[in-house]
């Protein structure tokens, strides 16, 4: 039975869905509207408490109807594309982790006010009619008008639902609607509390921004699961670029700005986001030179077998190391030459001094910091050291010297 398979973690996520729905009611786009809507219902009900209760329930039903529509969109999306990705699979696919993390950064930028999601003017100016059907429309309209503040929460819930079993994702979205509608159901039975609803103010804006930092924290944690990948450094940098472009989109133009200015600024922001995305998010090709991790015993065996050994010492955050990598070790001619000579290449990462055998060689070379390339002649002999940034010609001369051949 499906319900018997529900784990504590799943129940926790469902509880968070309800909490997210409750949270929408105290966001700055929603809280100021609640008393106005409920007072309108009070005026319709007159002195009839029962009518106020039924109108209030209809109002809550309209809010829930918005999430029913969202849940149906989830079902249609899953049915149309035959989506079958499990939550556990999500963590095994780096592109999905990156996509989710960048989405969370974008949602955080929305919560922090870098840009807003706008509702079409005709929708924003619409007014619901009278009676219970009008109350349903009023609730639906309020849920729609809440999107400038709640879009990030709704999008996060909808995205999470895509990697769940269909029934669970649908229930999660519906529970979010229950969470948003629940306070209105309570208020429908307690009309005297309407006037005591706390007013929106700076505290609601700060709360909204705090949720944005929560999204950033989740994004950082997701990317942290792949922190050992050099590629992730580019993803992290792009996350900042993306947030900057969204801020430019939403903050560099104001309501009423000339159309040419609006489209110029936003076009430039979109172009930068897309161009840097192609540049930074394109995975690096397989390395031309496969280097084994530093191993003193393996190096000794290679030299005893008559091989020249190349040891590249590098470290994270070393700018010159990146230059050497691009200029030398990602060069096809260098790769072909090392293969032709039968050179055994090794890499020693001295970022955290976690390789004691490598450190002894590294310190013996008298280098204060990377980058450094050591050419170890076959059989023994003094290492030939290339410090800092060097040229292909320097490398080839050093290999000739190590092999005992006359320099080029």
C-alpha positions in Angstrom: 0.0 0.0 0.0 1.4 3.4 -0.9 0.7 5.1 2.4 2.6 2.4 4.2 5.7 3.4 2.3 5.7 7.0 3.6 8.9 7.6 5.5 9.5 10.2 8.3 11.5 12.3 5.8 8.5 12.3 3.4 6.2 13.3 6.2 8.6 16.1 7.1 8.5 17.4 3.5 4.7 17.3 3.6 4.7 19.3 6.8 7.0 21.8 5.2 4.5 22.1 2.4 1.8 23.1 4.8 4.2 25.5 6.5 5.2 27.1 3.2 1.5 27.7 2.5 1.0 29.3 5.9 4.0 31.5 5.3 2.5 33.0 2.2 -0.1 34.7 4.4 2.5 36.9 6.1 4.4 38.0 3.0 4.2 41.7 2.3 2.1 41.2 -0.9 -0.5 39.3 1.0 -0.9 40.3 4.6 -2.1 43.9 4.0 -4.8 42.5 1.7 -6.3 39.9 4.1 -8.2 42.4 6.4 -9.6 44.2 3.3 -10.9 41.0 1.8 -12.4 39.8 5.1 -14.0 43.1 5.8 -15.6 43.0 2.3 -17.0 39.6 3.3 -18.3 41.0 6.6 -20.1 43.7 4.7 -21.7 41.1 2.4 -22.7 39.0 5.4 -24.3 41.9 7.3 -25.3 40.7 10.8 -25.5 37.0 9.8 -22.5 35.2 11.4 -23.5 32.0 9.5 -23.3 33.7 6.2 -19.9 35.2 7.1 -18.7 31.7 7.9 -19.9 30.2 4.6 -18.5 33.2 2.6 -15.2 32.7 4.4 -15.1 29.0 3.6 -15.9 29.9 -0.1 -13.0 32.5 0.1 -10.6 29.8 1.4 -11.9 27.4 -1.3 -10.9 29.9 -3.9 -7.4 30.0 -2.5 -7.2 26.2 -2.5 -8.5 26.2 -6.1 -5.4 28.0 -7.2 -3.3 25.2 -5.9 -5.6 22.6 -7.4 -4.7 24.2 -10.8 -1.0 24.0 -9.9 -1.3 20.3 -8.9 -3.2 19.6 -12.2 -0.3 21.3 -14.1 2.1 19.0 -12.3 0.0 15.9 -13.3 -0.2 17.0 -16.9 3.6 17.7 -17.1 4.4 14.3 -15.6 1.9 12.6 -17.9 2.9 14.4 -21.1 6.7 13.8 -20.6 6.4 10.4 -18.8 8.7 11.8 -16.1 10.1 8.9 -14.0 12.9 10.5 -12.1 13.2 9.4 -8.4 14.4 11.7 -5.6 17.4 9.4 -5.0 18.3 9.7 -8.7 18.4 13.5 -8.4 21.5 13.4 -6.3 23.2 11.0 -8.7 22.9 13.5 -11.7 25.2 16.4 -11.4 23.4 18.5 -14.1 20.2 18.2 -12.0 21.9 19.3 -8.9 23.3 22.3 -10.7 20.0 23.1 -12.2 18.2 22.9 -8.9 20.9 25.0 -7.2 20.7 27.8 -9.8 17.0 27.8 -9.6 17.2 28.2 -5.8 19.6 31.1 -6.4 17.1 32.8 -8.7 14.3 32.2 -6.2 16.5 33.7 -3.4 17.1 36.7 -5.6 13.4 37.1 -5.9 12.8 36.8 -2.2 15.6 39.3 -1.5 14.0 41.9 -3.8 16.4 41.8 -6.7 13.5 41.3 -9.1 9.8 40.7 -8.8 7.3 38.5 -10.6 4.5 40.8 -12.0 0.8 40.0 -12.5 -0.8 41.3 -15.8 -2.6 44.6 -15.2 -6.0 43.3 -16.2 -5.8 40.5 -13.6 -4.5 42.9 -10.9 -7.4 45.3 -11.5 -10.0 42.6 -11.6 -12.7 42.5 -8.9 -14.7 39.5 -7.8 -18.5 39.6 -7.7 -20.9 39.2 -4.8 -22.2 36.0 -3.1 -20.5 32.7 -2.6 -19.3 32.4 -6.1 -17.8 35.9 -5.9 -16.1 34.9 -2.6 -14.5 31.9 -4.4 -13.3 34.3 -7.1 -12.0 36.7 -4.5 -9.9 33.9 -2.9 -8.6 32.7 -6.2 -7.7 36.3 -7.2 -5.9 36.8 -3.9 -3.8 33.7 -4.5 -2.9 34.9 -8.0 -2.1 38.4 -6.7 0.2 36.8 -4.1 2.6 35.6 -6.8 5.0 38.6 -6.7 5.9 37.5 -3.2 5.1 33.8 -3.2 6.3 32.7 -6.6 9.6 31.6 -5.2 7.9 29.3 -2.6 5.4 27.9 -5.1 8.1 27.3 -7.7 10.3 25.5 -5.1 7.4 23.3 -4.1 6.5 22.6 -7.7 10.1 21.7 -8.6 10.4 19.4 -5.6 7.2 17.7 -6.7 8.7 16.8 -10.1 11.2 14.4 -8.5 8.6 12.7 -6.3 6.1 9.9 -7.2 3.2 11.5 -8.9 0.8 11.0 -6.0 3.3 12.5 -3.5 4.1 15.5 -5.6 0.4 16.2 -6.1 -0.3 15.9 -2.4 2.6 18.2 -1.6 1.2 21.0 -3.8 -2.3 20.5 -2.4 -1.1 20.7 1.2 0.6 24.0 0.4 -2.9 25.2 -0.6 -4.3 23.8 2.6 -1.6 25.8 4.5 -2.5 29.1 2.8 -6.2 28.5 3.2 -6.2 27.3 6.8 -6.0 30.7 8.5 -8.9 32.0 6.5 -11.0 29.0 7.5 -10.2 29.8 11.2 -11.0 33.5 10.6 -14.3 32.6 9.0 -15.4 31.3 12.4 -13.9 34.2 14.4 -15.0 37.4 12.7 -13.9 39.5 15.8 -10.2 38.7 15.1 -10.2 40.3 11.7 -9.5 43.7 13.1 -6.6 42.3 15.2 -4.6 40.9 12.3 -1.1 42.3 12.6 -0.3 45.0 10.0 2.3 44.4 7.4 5.5 46.4 7.8 9.2 46.1 7.9 9.0 42.7 9.7 7.2 41.1 6.8 9.8 42.3 4.4 12.6 41.0 6.6 10.9 37.7 7.0 10.6 37.4 3.2 14.3 38.2 2.8 15.2 35.7 5.5 13.5 33.0 3.4 15.7 34.1 0.5 18.8 33.3 2.6 17.3 29.9 3.4 17.1 29.2 -0.3 20.8 30.3 -0.7 21.8 28.0 2.1 20.1 25.0 0.4 21.7 25.9 -2.9 25.1 26.1 -1.2 24.5 22.7 0.4 23.5 21.1 -2.9 26.6 22.4 -4.7 28.7 21.3 -1.7 27.8 17.7 -2.4 29.9 18.1 -5.6 32.6 20.4 -4.1 35.4 18.0 -5.1 34.7 18.8 -8.8 36.8 21.7 -10.2 33.9 22.4 -12.5 31.8 23.4 -9.5 34.0 26.4 -9.0 32.7 27.8 -12.3 29.1 26.9 -11.3 29.5 28.8 -8.0 30.8 31.8 -9.9 28.0 31.6 -12.4 25.4 31.5 -9.6 26.7 35.0 -8.5 26.6 36.2 -12.2 23.0 34.9 -12.5 22.0 36.7 -9.3 23.6 39.9 -10.6 21.8 39.7 -13.9 18.5 39.2 -12.2 19.2 42.2 -10.0 20.0 44.3 -13.1 16.8 43.1 -14.7 14.6 44.1 -11.8 16.4 47.0 -10.2 18.1 49.1 -13.0 14.8 50.1 -14.5 11.8 51.5 -12.7 8.1 51.5 -13.4 7.4 54.1 -16.1 10.9 54.0 -17.6 11.1 54.5 -21.3 10.5 51.3 -23.3 13.8 51.6 -25.1 15.7 51.8 -21.8 13.8 48.9 -20.2 14.4 46.6 -23.2 18.1 47.7 -23.5 18.9 47.1 -19.9 17.0 43.8 -19.6 18.2 42.6 -23.0 21.8 43.2 -21.9 21.2 41.4 -18.6 19.7 38.4 -20.4 22.5 38.4 -22.9 25.2 38.4 -20.2 23.4 35.6 -18.3 23.1 33.4 -21.4 26.6 34.1 -22.7 28.3 33.5 -19.4 26.1 30.4 -18.9 27.4 28.9 -22.1 31.0 29.7 -21.1 30.9 28.8 -17.4 28.5 25.9 -17.4 29.9 24.0 -20.4 31.8 21.0 -18.8 35.5 20.9 -19.5 36.6 18.2 -22.1 38.5 15.2 -20.8 42.1 16.1 -19.9 44.6 15.6 -22.7 47.1 14.4 -20.2 46.0 11.8 -17.6 48.0 12.5 -14.5 48.1 10.0 -11.6 47.9 11.3 -8.0 51.3 11.8 -6.4 52.7 8.5 -5.1 56.3 8.3 -4.1 56.5 4.6 -4.6 55.0 4.7 -8.1 57.3 7.5 -9.0 60.3 5.5 -7.8 59.2 2.5 -9.8 58.7 4.6 -13.0 62.2 6.1 -12.7 63.8 2.6 -12.0 62.1 1.3 -15.2 63.8 4.0 -17.2 61.0 6.5 -17.5 61.3 10.3 -17.1 58.8 11.5 -14.5 56.9 14.8 -14.6 55.3 16.1 -11.3 53.0 19.0 -11.5 52.4 20.7 -8.1 49.3 22.8 -8.0 46.7 24.2 -5.5 43.2 25.4 -5.4 42.9 29.2 -5.7 46.3 29.5 -7.4 45.8 31.8 -10.4 49.2 31.1 -11.9 48.4 27.3 -11.7 45.4 28.0 -13.9 47.6 29.8 -16.4 50.0 26.9 -16.5 47.2 24.4 -16.9 45.7 26.3 -19.9 49.0 27.2 -21.5 50.9 23.9 -21.1 48.9 20.9 -20.0 45.8 21.6 -22.2 48.0 21.9 -25.2 47.8 19.1 -27.8 51.5 19.4 -28.8 52.6 19.0 -25.1 50.3 15.9 -24.7 51.7 14.3 -27.8 55.3 15.0 -26.9 54.9 13.5 -23.4 53.3 10.4 -24.9 56.0 10.1 -27.5 58.7 10.3 -24.9 56.9 7.9 -22.5 57.0 10.4 -19.7 55.1 9.3 -16.5 53.0 12.4 -15.4 51.9 12.9 -11.8 50.0 15.7 -10.0 50.5 16.8 -6.4 47.8 19.0 -5.0 49.3 20.9 -2.0 46.2 22.9 -1.2 45.9 21.5 2.3 49.3 19.9 2.7 47.6 16.5 2.8 50.3 14.6 0.9 53.4 14.2 3.2 55.5 12.3 0.7 54.8 14.9 -2.0 55.5 17.7 0.5 59.0 16.4 1.1 59.9 16.6 -2.5 58.0 19.9 -2.8 59.9 21.5 0.1 63.2 20.0 -1.1 62.8 22.0 -4.3 62.8 25.2 -2.3 59.6 26.6 -3.7 57.5 28.8 -1.4 54.3 28.1 -3.4 52.8 26.6 -6.5 52.9 26.3 -9.5 55.9 24.2 -9.9 56.8 21.4 -12.3 59.5 19.0 -11.5 61.2 16.8 -14.2 62.7 13.8 -12.6 65.4 12.0 -14.8 65.1 8.3 -15.2 67.1 6.2 -12.8 67.9 9.1 -10.5 69.6 12.4 -10.6 68.8 16.0 -9.6 65.2 17.2 -10.5 64.9 19.9 -13.1 62.6 22.6 -11.8 60.3 24.9 -13.7 58.8 27.5 -11.4 55.8 29.7 -12.0 54.6 30.2 -15.6 56.8 28.7 -18.3 56.7 28.0 -22.0 56.4 24.8 -24.0 60.0 25.4 -25.2 61.1 25.5 -21.5 59.4 22.2 -20.9 60.8 20.5 -24.0 64.4 21.7 -23.2 64.0 20.3 -19.6 62.8 16.9 -21.0 65.8 16.8 -23.3 68.1 17.6 -20.4 66.5 14.9 -18.3 66.9 12.3 -21.0 70.5 13.3 -21.6 69.8 14.6 -25.1 71.3 17.8 -26.4 69.0 20.8 -25.8 66.8 21.9 -28.7 
